[in-house]
Amino acid sequence: HHMTEYLSILRPLLEGSPVSVVGETLTAHMRLSTPRIGQVPVLLAALAPRMLKLAGEQADGIVC
């Protein structure tokens, strides 16, 4: 659950959007100001079925 909340904050930030999230494990009200040089891939360390499923749904790849 924590990683799902983390990705709900990280993905919009990397796309240049502000976030305002109050979750069960994480809270964030912020915006990143970085140079835009293209899409930043998000990789998850995943071996177990739940993390692999999450990576398939919300990440760009996995690191095992």
N, CA, C and O atoms as a Maestro MAE file, in Angstrom:
{
 s_m_m2io_version
 :::
 2.0.0
}

f_m_ct {
 s_m_title
 :::
 protein
 m_atom[256] {
  # First column is atom index #
  i_m_mmod_type
  r_m_x_coord
  r_m_y_coord
  r_m_z_coord
  i_m_residue_number
  s_m_chain_name
  s_m_pdb_residue_name
  s_m_pdb_atom_name
  i_m_atomic_number
  :::
  1 25 0.822 -1.194 0.000 1 A "HIS " " N  " 7
  2 3 0.000 0.000 0.000 1 A "HIS " " CA " 6
  3 2 0.869 1.262 0.000 1 A "HIS " " C  " 6
  4 15 0.568 2.239 -0.686 1 A "HIS " " O  " 8
  5 25 1.935 1.221 0.771 2 A "HIS " " N  " 7
  6 3 2.856 2.358 0.844 2 A "HIS " " CA " 6
  7 2 3.418 2.700 -0.545 2 A "HIS " " C  " 6
  8 15 3.465 3.872 -0.919 2 A "HIS " " O  " 8
  9 25 3.834 1.703 -1.296 3 A "MET " " N  " 7
  10 3 4.418 1.953 -2.616 3 A "MET " " CA " 6
  11 2 3.387 2.521 -3.585 3 A "MET " " C  " 6
  12 15 3.731 3.358 -4.420 3 A "MET " " O  " 8
  13 25 2.141 2.092 -3.495 4 A "THR " " N  " 7
  14 3 1.085 2.656 -4.338 4 A "THR " " CA " 6
  15 2 0.921 4.141 -4.052 4 A "THR " " C  " 6
  16 15 0.808 4.942 -4.979 4 A "THR " " O  " 8
  17 25 0.906 4.514 -2.775 5 A "GLU " " N  " 7
  18 3 0.817 5.927 -2.412 5 A "GLU " " CA " 6
  19 2 2.048 6.692 -2.886 5 A "GLU " " C  " 6
  20 15 1.935 7.810 -3.389 5 A "GLU " " O  " 8
  21 25 3.209 6.094 -2.726 6 A "TYR " " N  " 7
  22 3 4.454 6.728 -3.168 6 A "TYR " " CA " 6
  23 2 4.409 7.036 -4.668 6 A "TYR " " C  " 6
  24 15 4.769 8.133 -5.094 6 A "TYR " " O  " 8
  25 25 3.966 6.065 -5.455 7 A "LEU " " N  " 7
  26 3 3.882 6.275 -6.904 7 A "LEU " " CA " 6
  27 2 2.830 7.312 -7.270 7 A "LEU " " C  " 6
  28 15 2.992 8.025 -8.260 7 A "LEU " " O  " 8
  29 25 1.762 7.411 -6.498 8 A "SER " " N  " 7
  30 3 0.735 8.419 -6.772 8 A "SER " " CA " 6
  31 2 1.264 9.825 -6.544 8 A "SER " " C  " 6
  32 15 0.684 10.792 -7.038 8 A "SER " " O  " 8
  33 25 2.346 9.948 -5.809 9 A "ILE " " N  " 7
  34 3 3.013 11.236 -5.602 9 A "ILE " " CA " 6
  35 2 4.134 11.420 -6.621 9 A "ILE " " C  " 6
  36 15 4.241 12.472 -7.252 9 A "ILE " " O  " 8
  37 25 4.955 10.407 -6.777 10 A "LEU " " N  " 7
  38 3 6.141 10.511 -7.634 10 A "LEU " " CA " 6
  39 2 5.810 10.726 -9.106 10 A "LEU " " C  " 6
  40 15 6.380 11.617 -9.736 10 A "LEU " " O  " 8
  41 25 4.898 9.926 -9.671 11 A "ARG " " N  " 7
  42 3 4.621 10.006 -11.114 11 A "ARG " " CA " 6
  43 2 4.178 11.405 -11.548 11 A "ARG " " C  " 6
  44 15 4.739 11.937 -12.506 11 A "ARG " " O  " 8
  45 25 3.194 12.023 -10.885 12 A "PRO " " N  " 7
  46 3 2.818 13.380 -11.304 12 A "PRO " " CA " 6
  47 2 3.953 14.388 -11.149 12 A "PRO " " C  " 6
  48 15 4.116 15.270 -11.992 12 A "PRO " " O  " 8
  49 25 4.738 14.264 -10.077 13 A "LEU " " N  " 7
  50 3 5.860 15.192 -9.882 13 A "LEU " " CA " 6
  51 2 6.853 15.098 -11.037 13 A "LEU " " C  " 6
  52 15 7.330 16.120 -11.532 13 A "LEU " " O  " 8
  53 25 7.163 13.886 -11.463 14 A "LEU " " N  " 7
  54 3 8.115 13.706 -12.560 14 A "LEU " " CA " 6
  55 2 7.555 14.196 -13.895 14 A "LEU " " C  " 6
  56 15 8.314 14.502 -14.814 14 A "LEU " " O  " 8
  57 25 6.233 14.270 -14.001 15 A "GLU " " N  " 7
  58 3 5.593 14.775 -15.219 15 A "GLU " " CA " 6
  59 2 5.398 16.285 -15.174 15 A "GLU " " C  " 6
  60 15 4.873 16.870 -16.122 15 A "GLU " " O  " 8
  61 25 5.821 16.928 -14.070 16 A "GLY " " N  " 7
  62 3 5.734 18.375 -13.957 16 A "GLY " " CA " 6
  63 2 4.462 18.900 -13.315 16 A "GLY " " C  " 6
  64 15 4.225 20.108 -13.314 16 A "GLY " " O  " 8
  65 25 3.640 18.013 -12.768 17 A "SER " " N  " 7
  66 3 2.384 18.423 -12.139 17 A "SER " " CA " 6
  67 2 2.547 18.553 -10.629 17 A "SER " " C  " 6
  68 15 3.298 17.796 -10.015 17 A "SER " " O  " 8
  69 25 1.845 19.510 -10.032 18 A "PRO " " N  " 7
  70 3 1.861 19.588 -8.563 18 A "PRO " " CA " 6
  71 2 1.037 18.453 -7.975 18 A "PRO " " C  " 6
  72 15 0.144 17.923 -8.636 18 A "PRO " " O  " 8
  73 25 1.334 18.081 -6.743 19 A "VAL " " N  " 7
  74 3 0.557 17.038 -6.066 19 A "VAL " " CA " 6
  75 2 0.056 17.556 -4.718 19 A "VAL " " C  " 6
  76 15 0.701 18.368 -4.056 19 A "VAL " " O  " 8
  77 25 -1.102 17.060 -4.345 20 A "SER " " N  " 7
  78 3 -1.665 17.305 -3.033 20 A "SER " " CA " 6
  79 2 -2.327 15.995 -2.622 20 A "SER " " C  " 6
  80 15 -3.464 15.714 -3.000 20 A "SER " " O  " 8
  81 25 -1.604 15.207 -1.849 21 A "VAL " " N  " 7
  82 3 -2.047 13.871 -1.472 21 A "VAL " " CA " 6
  83 2 -1.957 13.723 0.039 21 A "VAL " " C  " 6
  84 15 -0.935 14.040 0.647 21 A "VAL " " O  " 8
  85 25 -3.032 13.242 0.631 22 A "VAL " " N  " 7
  86 3 -3.026 12.855 2.042 22 A "VAL " " CA " 6
  87 2 -3.442 11.393 2.063 22 A "VAL " " C  " 6
  88 15 -4.614 11.064 1.881 22 A "VAL " " O  " 8
  89 25 -2.472 10.525 2.286 23 A "GLY " " N  " 7
  90 3 -2.737 9.096 2.282 23 A "GLY " " CA " 6
  91 2 -2.636 8.516 3.679 23 A "GLY " " C  " 6
  92 15 -2.507 9.238 4.667 23 A "GLY " " O  " 8
  93 25 -2.698 7.201 3.735 24 A "GLU " " N  " 7
  94 3 -2.570 6.514 5.027 24 A "GLU " " CA " 6
  95 2 -1.131 6.494 5.511 24 A "GLU " " C  " 6
  96 15 -0.883 6.541 6.716 24 A "GLU " " O  " 8
  97 25 -0.163 6.425 4.572 25 A "THR " " N  " 7
  98 3 1.248 6.330 4.970 25 A "THR " " CA " 6
  99 2 2.076 7.529 4.534 25 A "THR " " C  " 6
  100 15 3.151 7.763 5.087 25 A "THR " " O  " 8
  101 25 1.601 8.298 3.551 26 A "LEU " " N  " 7
  102 3 2.355 9.435 3.037 26 A "LEU " " CA " 6
  103 2 1.450 10.648 2.831 26 A "LEU " " C  " 6
  104 15 0.268 10.514 2.515 26 A "LEU " " O  " 8
  105 25 2.028 11.824 3.016 27 A "THR " " N  " 7
  106 3 1.344 13.080 2.731 27 A "THR " " CA " 6
  107 2 2.313 13.959 1.964 27 A "THR " " C  " 6
  108 15 3.489 14.060 2.314 27 A "THR " " O  " 8
  109 25 1.809 14.599 0.907 28 A "ALA " " N  " 7
  110 3 2.671 15.491 0.125 28 A "ALA " " CA " 6
  111 2 1.837 16.604 -0.481 28 A "ALA " " C  " 6
  112 15 0.768 16.363 -1.042 28 A "ALA " " O  " 8
  113 25 2.335 17.817 -0.363 29 A "HIS " " N  " 7
  114 3 1.760 19.003 -0.991 29 A "HIS " " CA " 6
  115 2 2.951 19.737 -1.584 29 A "HIS " " C  " 6
  116 15 3.602 20.532 -0.906 29 A "HIS " " O  " 8
  117 25 3.235 19.465 -2.862 30 A "MET " " N  " 7
  118 3 4.462 20.011 -3.424 30 A "MET " " CA " 6
  119 2 4.434 20.037 -4.939 30 A "MET " " C  " 6
  120 15 3.511 19.532 -5.578 30 A "MET " " O  " 8
  121 25 5.465 20.637 -5.490 31 A "ARG " " N  " 7
  122 3 5.707 20.668 -6.917 31 A "ARG " " CA " 6
  123 2 7.221 20.664 -7.110 31 A "ARG " " C  " 6
  124 15 7.946 21.284 -6.333 31 A "ARG " " O  " 8
  125 25 7.699 19.972 -8.138 32 A "LEU " " N  " 7
  126 3 9.124 19.974 -8.459 32 A "LEU " " CA " 6
  127 2 9.391 20.981 -9.562 32 A "LEU " " C  " 6
  128 15 8.598 21.129 -10.491 32 A "LEU " " O  " 8
  129 25 10.490 21.655 -9.452 33 A "SER " " N  " 7
  130 3 10.912 22.574 -10.502 33 A "SER " " CA " 6
  131 2 12.256 22.077 -11.028 33 A "SER " " C  " 6
  132 15 13.306 22.361 -10.452 33 A "SER " " O  " 8
  133 25 12.206 21.334 -12.126 34 A "THR " " N  " 7
  134 3 13.417 20.764 -12.704 34 A "THR " " CA " 6
  135 2 13.418 20.993 -14.207 34 A "THR " " C  " 6
  136 15 12.353 21.165 -14.799 34 A "THR " " O  " 8
  137 25 14.577 21.001 -14.833 35 A "PRO " " N  " 7
  138 3 14.618 21.115 -16.290 35 A "PRO " " CA " 6
  139 2 13.934 19.911 -16.936 35 A "PRO " " C  " 6
  140 15 14.099 18.782 -16.475 35 A "PRO " " O  " 8
  141 25 13.184 20.143 -17.977 36 A "ARG " " N  " 7
  142 3 12.488 19.069 -18.683 36 A "ARG " " CA " 6
  143 2 13.387 18.537 -19.790 36 A "ARG " " C  " 6
  144 15 13.614 19.220 -20.789 36 A "ARG " " O  " 8
  145 25 13.896 17.327 -19.619 37 A "ILE " " N  " 7
  146 3 14.741 16.727 -20.648 37 A "ILE " " CA " 6
  147 2 14.150 15.431 -21.162 37 A "ILE " " C  " 6
  148 15 14.844 14.634 -21.792 37 A "ILE " " O  " 8
  149 25 12.883 15.217 -20.899 38 A "GLY " " N  " 7
  150 3 12.234 13.984 -21.321 38 A "GLY " " CA " 6
  151 2 11.649 13.246 -20.150 38 A "GLY " " C  " 6
  152 15 11.801 13.643 -18.995 38 A "GLY " " O  " 8
  153 25 10.985 12.175 -20.467 39 A "GLN " " N  " 7
  154 3 10.330 11.373 -19.435 39 A "GLN " " CA " 6
  155 2 11.356 10.631 -18.591 39 A "GLN " " C  " 6
  156 15 12.306 10.055 -19.120 39 A "GLN " " O  " 8
  157 25 11.164 10.648 -17.290 40 A "VAL " " N  " 7
  158 3 12.030 9.934 -16.355 40 A "VAL " " CA " 6
  159 2 11.404 8.568 -16.101 40 A "VAL " " C  " 6
  160 15 10.289 8.503 -15.583 40 A "VAL " " O  " 8
  161 25 12.077 7.481 -16.444 41 A "PRO " " N  " 7
  162 3 11.497 6.160 -16.181 41 A "PRO " " CA " 6
  163 2 11.483 5.844 -14.688 41 A "PRO " " C  " 6
  164 15 12.404 6.197 -13.951 41 A "PRO " " O  " 8
  165 25 10.429 5.177 -14.268 42 A "VAL " " N  " 7
  166 3 10.290 4.758 -12.874 42 A "VAL " " CA " 6
  167 2 10.400 3.238 -12.845 42 A "VAL " " C  " 6
  168 15 9.609 2.533 -13.473 42 A "VAL " " O  " 8
  169 25 11.391 2.744 -12.106 43 A "LEU " " N  " 7
  170 3 11.620 1.310 -11.970 43 A "LEU " " CA " 6
  171 2 11.373 0.899 -10.526 43 A "LEU " " C  " 6
  172 15 11.736 1.626 -9.600 43 A "LEU " " O  " 8
  173 25 10.758 -0.258 -10.330 44 A "LEU " " N  " 7
  174 3 10.523 -0.779 -8.987 44 A "LEU " " CA " 6
  175 2 11.351 -2.028 -8.753 44 A "LEU " " C  " 6
  176 15 11.499 -2.864 -9.644 44 A "LEU " " O  " 8
  177 25 11.891 -2.148 -7.542 45 A "ALA " " N  " 7
  178 3 12.523 -3.399 -7.141 45 A "ALA " " CA " 6
  179 2 11.386 -4.356 -6.810 45 A "ALA " " C  " 6
  180 15 10.637 -4.131 -5.859 45 A "ALA " " O  " 8
  181 25 11.258 -5.420 -7.589 46 A "ALA " " N  " 7
  182 3 10.101 -6.302 -7.413 46 A "ALA " " CA " 6
  183 2 10.463 -7.747 -7.700 46 A "ALA " " C  " 6
  184 15 11.067 -8.059 -8.726 46 A "ALA " " O  " 8
  185 25 10.087 -8.619 -6.787 47 A "LEU " " N  " 7
  186 3 10.214 -10.061 -6.973 47 A "LEU " " CA " 6
  187 2 8.917 -10.769 -6.607 47 A "LEU " " C  " 6
  188 15 8.550 -11.769 -7.225 47 A "LEU " " O  " 8
  189 25 8.230 -10.249 -5.606 48 A "ALA " " N  " 7
  190 3 6.994 -10.872 -5.132 48 A "ALA " " CA " 6
  191 2 5.828 -10.504 -6.050 48 A "ALA " " C  " 6
  192 15 5.866 -9.471 -6.718 48 A "ALA " " O  " 8
  193 25 4.807 -11.336 -6.085 49 A "PRO " " N  " 7
  194 3 3.688 -11.123 -6.995 49 A "PRO " " CA " 6
  195 2 2.997 -9.766 -6.866 49 A "PRO " " C  " 6
  196 15 2.658 -9.164 -7.884 49 A "PRO " " O  " 8
  197 25 2.781 -9.272 -5.660 50 A "ARG " " N  " 7
  198 3 2.087 -7.985 -5.507 50 A "ARG " " CA " 6
  199 2 2.899 -6.828 -6.056 50 A "ARG " " C  " 6
  200 15 2.349 -5.930 -6.694 50 A "ARG " " O  " 8
  201 25 4.200 -6.841 -5.816 51 A "MET " " N  " 7
  202 3 5.049 -5.767 -6.342 51 A "MET " " CA " 6
  203 2 5.191 -5.873 -7.857 51 A "MET " " C  " 6
  204 15 5.240 -4.854 -8.546 51 A "MET " " O  " 8
  205 25 5.256 -7.087 -8.380 52 A "LEU " " N  " 7
  206 3 5.321 -7.260 -9.828 52 A "LEU " " CA " 6
  207 2 4.035 -6.756 -10.486 52 A "LEU " " C  " 6
  208 15 4.081 -6.136 -11.549 52 A "LEU " " O  " 8
  209 25 2.902 -7.020 -9.863 53 A "LYS " " N  " 7
  210 3 1.621 -6.532 -10.384 53 A "LYS " " CA " 6
  211 2 1.602 -5.002 -10.381 53 A "LYS " " C  " 6
  212 15 1.203 -4.383 -11.367 53 A "LYS " " O  " 8
  213 25 2.031 -4.394 -9.272 54 A "LEU " " N  " 7
  214 3 2.083 -2.937 -9.171 54 A "LEU " " CA " 6
  215 2 3.023 -2.356 -10.222 54 A "LEU " " C  " 6
  216 15 2.697 -1.357 -10.863 54 A "LEU " " O  " 8
  217 25 4.181 -2.972 -10.401 55 A "ALA " " N  " 7
  218 3 5.134 -2.499 -11.409 55 A "ALA " " CA " 6
  219 2 4.518 -2.567 -12.800 55 A "ALA " " C  " 6
  220 15 4.698 -1.654 -13.606 55 A "ALA " " O  " 8
  221 25 3.801 -3.630 -13.081 56 A "GLY " " N  " 7
  222 3 3.157 -3.760 -14.388 56 A "GLY " " CA " 6
  223 2 2.085 -2.731 -14.624 56 A "GLY " " C  " 6
  224 15 1.846 -2.335 -15.765 56 A "GLY " " O  " 8
  225 25 1.425 -2.284 -13.556 57 A "GLU " " N  " 7
  226 3 0.345 -1.319 -13.677 57 A "GLU " " CA " 6
  227 2 0.826 0.125 -13.666 57 A "GLU " " C  " 6
  228 15 0.250 0.970 -14.350 57 A "GLU " " O  " 8
  229 25 1.885 0.425 -12.891 58 A "GLN " " N  " 7
  230 3 2.230 1.824 -12.663 58 A "GLN " " CA " 6
  231 2 3.671 2.207 -12.929 58 A "GLN " " C  " 6
  232 15 3.988 3.397 -12.919 58 A "GLN " " O  " 8
  233 25 4.554 1.260 -13.165 59 A "ALA " " N  " 7
  234 3 5.960 1.586 -13.370 59 A "ALA " " CA " 6
  235 2 6.363 1.304 -14.808 59 A "ALA " " C  " 6
  236 15 5.600 0.732 -15.587 59 A "ALA " " O  " 8
  237 25 7.566 1.714 -15.140 60 A "ASP " " N  " 7
  238 3 8.093 1.507 -16.483 60 A "ASP " " CA " 6
  239 2 8.921 0.232 -16.587 60 A "ASP " " C  " 6
  240 15 9.286 -0.184 -17.687 60 A "ASP " " O  " 8
  241 25 9.220 -0.392 -15.444 61 A "GLY " " N  " 7
  242 3 9.994 -1.625 -15.455 61 A "GLY " " CA " 6
  243 2 10.342 -2.048 -14.052 61 A "GLY " " C  " 6
  244 15 9.927 -1.416 -13.081 61 A "GLY " " O  " 8
  245 25 11.105 -3.122 -13.943 62 A "ILE " " N  " 7
  246 3 11.491 -3.634 -12.627 62 A "ILE " " CA " 6
  247 2 13.006 -3.818 -12.549 62 A "ILE " " C  " 6
  248 15 13.709 -3.915 -13.555 62 A "ILE " " O  " 8
  249 25 13.461 -3.862 -11.319 63 A "VAL " " N  " 7
  250 3 14.841 -4.202 -10.988 63 A "VAL " " CA " 6
  251 2 14.748 -5.394 -10.060 63 A "VAL " " C  " 6
  252 15 14.104 -5.307 -9.015 63 A "VAL " " O  " 8
  253 25 15.385 -6.526 -10.418 64 A "CYS " " N  " 7
  254 3 15.305 -7.701 -9.556 64 A "CYS " " CA " 6
  255 2 16.651 -8.019 -8.957 64 A "CYS " " C  " 6
  256 15 16.778 -8.981 -8.199 64 A "CYS " " O  " 8
  :::
 }
 m_bond[255] {
  # First column is bond index #
  i_m_from
  i_m_to
  i_m_order
  :::
  1 1 2 1
  2 2 3 1
  3 3 4 2
  4 3 5 1
  5 5 6 1
  6 6 7 1
  7 7 8 2
  8 7 9 1
  9 9 10 1
  10 10 11 1
  11 11 12 2
  12 11 13 1
  13 13 14 1
  14 14 15 1
  15 15 16 2
  16 15 17 1
  17 17 18 1
  18 18 19 1
  19 19 20 2
  20 19 21 1
  21 21 22 1
  22 22 23 1
  23 23 24 2
  24 23 25 1
  25 25 26 1
  26 26 27 1
  27 27 28 2
  28 27 29 1
  29 29 30 1
  30 30 31 1
  31 31 32 2
  32 31 33 1
  33 33 34 1
  34 34 35 1
  35 35 36 2
  36 35 37 1
  37 37 38 1
  38 38 39 1
  39 39 40 2
  40 39 41 1
  41 41 42 1
  42 42 43 1
  43 43 44 2
  44 43 45 1
  45 45 46 1
  46 46 47 1
  47 47 48 2
  48 47 49 1
  49 49 50 1
  50 50 51 1
  51 51 52 2
  52 51 53 1
  53 53 54 1
  54 54 55 1
  55 55 56 2
  56 55 57 1
  57 57 58 1
  58 58 59 1
  59 59 60 2
  60 59 61 1
  61 61 62 1
  62 62 63 1
  63 63 64 2
  64 63 65 1
  65 65 66 1
  66 66 67 1
  67 67 68 2
  68 67 69 1
  69 69 70 1
  70 70 71 1
  71 71 72 2
  72 71 73 1
  73 73 74 1
  74 74 75 1
  75 75 76 2
  76 75 77 1
  77 77 78 1
  78 78 79 1
  79 79 80 2
  80 79 81 1
  81 81 82 1
  82 82 83 1
  83 83 84 2
  84 83 85 1
  85 85 86 1
  86 86 87 1
  87 87 88 2
  88 87 89 1
  89 89 90 1
  90 90 91 1
  91 91 92 2
  92 91 93 1
  93 93 94 1
  94 94 95 1
  95 95 96 2
  96 95 97 1
  97 97 98 1
  98 98 99 1
  99 99 100 2
  100 99 101 1
  101 101 102 1
  102 102 103 1
  103 103 104 2
  104 103 105 1
  105 105 106 1
  106 106 107 1
  107 107 108 2
  108 107 109 1
  109 109 110 1
  110 110 111 1
  111 111 112 2
  112 111 113 1
  113 113 114 1
  114 114 115 1
  115 115 116 2
  116 115 117 1
  117 117 118 1
  118 118 119 1
  119 119 120 2
  120 119 121 1
  121 121 122 1
  122 122 123 1
  123 123 124 2
  124 123 125 1
  125 125 126 1
  126 126 127 1
  127 127 128 2
  128 127 129 1
  129 129 130 1
  130 130 131 1
  131 131 132 2
  132 131 133 1
  133 133 134 1
  134 134 135 1
  135 135 136 2
  136 135 137 1
  137 137 138 1
  138 138 139 1
  139 139 140 2
  140 139 141 1
  141 141 142 1
  142 142 143 1
  143 143 144 2
  144 143 145 1
  145 145 146 1
  146 146 147 1
  147 147 148 2
  148 147 149 1
  149 149 150 1
  150 150 151 1
  151 151 152 2
  152 151 153 1
  153 153 154 1
  154 154 155 1
  155 155 156 2
  156 155 157 1
  157 157 158 1
  158 158 159 1
  159 159 160 2
  160 159 161 1
  161 161 162 1
  162 162 163 1
  163 163 164 2
  164 163 165 1
  165 165 166 1
  166 166 167 1
  167 167 168 2
  168 167 169 1
  169 169 170 1
  170 170 171 1
  171 171 172 2
  172 171 173 1
  173 173 174 1
  174 174 175 1
  175 175 176 2
  176 175 177 1
  177 177 178 1
  178 178 179 1
  179 179 180 2
  180 179 181 1
  181 181 182 1
  182 182 183 1
  183 183 184 2
  184 183 185 1
  185 185 186 1
  186 186 187 1
  187 187 188 2
  188 187 189 1
  189 189 190 1
  190 190 191 1
  191 191 192 2
  192 191 193 1
  193 193 194 1
  194 194 195 1
  195 195 196 2
  196 195 197 1
  197 197 198 1
  198 198 199 1
  199 199 200 2
  200 199 201 1
  201 201 202 1
  202 202 203 1
  203 203 204 2
  204 203 205 1
  205 205 206 1
  206 206 207 1
  207 207 208 2
  208 207 209 1
  209 209 210 1
  210 210 211 1
  211 211 212 2
  212 211 213 1
  213 213 214 1
  214 214 215 1
  215 215 216 2
  216 215 217 1
  217 217 218 1
  218 218 219 1
  219 219 220 2
  220 219 221 1
  221 221 222 1
  222 222 223 1
  223 223 224 2
  224 223 225 1
  225 225 226 1
  226 226 227 1
  227 227 228 2
  228 227 229 1
  229 229 230 1
  230 230 231 1
  231 231 232 2
  232 231 233 1
  233 233 234 1
  234 234 235 1
  235 235 236 2
  236 235 237 1
  237 237 238 1
  238 238 239 1
  239 239 240 2
  240 239 241 1
  241 241 242 1
  242 242 243 1
  243 243 244 2
  244 243 245 1
  245 245 246 1
  246 246 247 1
  247 247 248 2
  248 247 249 1
  249 249 250 1
  250 250 251 1
  251 251 252 2
  252 251 253 1
  253 253 254 1
  254 254 255 1
  255 255 256 2
  :::
 }
}
